[in-house]
Amino acid sequence: MKELKIYEYQAKEIEDTLRMVANTLKSHSKETCLDRNVIQSWEMIQNVLTGEIDKLTSPHLTQKYKDRKNK
């Protein structure tokens, strides 16, 4: 999988935007596919900011991540 480099401020803006989207859509319930994808993306960018780029997010999304990584 290709690794990308971005500036920290860009990652922080992405994280903040995903947080706002999650709050606006009340995605923390993870009821819909959109909710789950928003939360997963938010968790991924948080992992990037903490230096844990390879850390998996929500357990129910683990297989989806592994499938993408193997392509």
C-alpha positions in Angstrom: 0.0 0.0 0.0 1.4 3.4 -1.0 2.2 5.7 2.0 1.4 9.4 1.7 2.9 12.3 3.5 0.8 15.3 4.6 1.4 18.2 6.9 0.2 17.9 10.5 -2.1 20.9 10.1 -3.8 19.1 7.2 -4.4 16.0 9.3 -5.7 18.1 12.2 -8.2 19.8 9.8 -9.3 16.4 8.5 -9.8 15.1 12.0 -11.7 18.2 13.1 -14.0 18.0 10.0 -14.7 14.4 10.6 -15.5 15.1 14.3 -18.0 17.8 13.2 -19.6 15.5 10.7 -19.8 12.7 13.2 -21.5 15.0 15.8 -23.9 16.5 13.2 -25.0 13.2 11.9 -24.9 11.6 15.4 -22.7 8.9 13.9 -21.5 7.5 17.2 -24.5 5.2 17.2 -23.0 3.4 14.2 -26.5 2.5 12.9 -25.9 3.2 9.2 -23.1 2.4 6.8 -22.4 6.2 6.6 -22.2 6.4 10.4 -19.7 3.5 10.5 -17.6 5.0 7.7 -17.5 8.4 9.2 -16.4 7.0 12.6 -13.9 4.7 10.9 -12.3 7.6 9.0 -12.3 9.7 12.2 -10.5 6.9 14.1 -8.0 6.5 11.2 -7.0 10.1 11.2 -6.7 10.1 15.0 -4.3 7.1 14.6 -2.3 9.0 12.1 -2.0 12.0 14.5 -0.8 9.7 17.3 1.7 7.9 15.2 -0.2 4.6 15.1 -0.8 4.5 11.4 -1.1 0.7 11.3 -3.5 0.5 14.3 -6.9 -1.0 13.3 -10.0 0.9 14.1 -13.4 -0.4 15.1 -13.4 -4.2 15.4 -16.4 -4.7 13.0 -14.4 -2.9 10.3 -11.2 -4.9 10.7 -11.9 -7.3 7.8 -12.8 -4.5 5.5 -9.5 -2.8 6.2 -7.6 -6.1 5.7 -9.3 -6.7 2.4 -8.3 -3.2 1.1 -4.7 -3.5 2.3 -4.3 -6.8 0.4 -5.3 -5.2 -2.9 
